[in-house]
Amino acid sequence: MFYYVLKYVILGPLLRLVFRPRIEGLEHVPATGAAIVAGNHLSFSDHFLMPAILKRRITFLAKAEYFTGPGVRGRLTAAFFRSAGQIPVDRSGKDAGQAAIREGLGVLSKDELLGIYPEGTRSHDGRLYKGKVGVAVMALKAGVPVIPCAMIGTFEAQPPGRKIPKIHPVSIRFGEPLEFSRYSGMENEKAILRAITDEIMYAILTLSEQEYVDRYAAVVKAEEAAEKAALAKRKFPRMPLR
């Protein structure tokens, strides 16, 4: 119930009024049946803008950190995401990917829409990064189409680190459904999963017109953070103790 109150009464009208998003290709999202909506991920606001404009309910796999924050703010954030129907996924540990796949297949088994960001994390610089193959596994196991989606302008409206978005033109583009039944039964073939994921990422890239980086975003983020830490140490060396 809270999901629809949020969508039609509280947050949805506010987002439409402030951002006035331009929508393209909404007819590609099926009116019924299970499907995966796979998009780029540029901003925290992506979680809310896409559901606000879709006619159907969509469930996202959200990082577990949104549900485990400390204090009153953390409890409110967790309650908000749960009420909005989002599913927490622990991204740490070797079994994190399998847990996300199980949760996603559970959503699809109910003939619902599943929203997923194949990059696995928000882009920190506005570029599109290499996709992880979980989206391909779910598409094959569930036998569902994948609708590519591009969020445009949300990085400028609310880049990582900015708490309150600024007013900026936003577009949301949906592409034609991608169908992979020709690979049925091959969800354990690494080369097939990589080919499917790359096809999905190319469709997103075509819609978004971003610069593409053929590396995982999380790896690039970690490398850049390490470089900044090393640079800070060189600039401010520790003074010897006397």
Protein Blocks (a to p, Z undefined) as FASTA:
>chain_A
ZZmmmmmmmmmmmmmmmnopacehklmpcfbdcdddddddfbfklmmmmmmmpmbdcddd
ddfklmmcgcjklmmmmmmmmmnopacddfedjklmmmmmmmmmmmmmnopacdddfkop
acfklpacdddfklmmmmmmnopacdddddehjlmmmgghiabdcdddddddddddddfk
lmgoilmbmklmmmmmmmmmmmmmmmnopacdfbdfklmmmmmmmmmmmmmmmmmccddd
ZZ
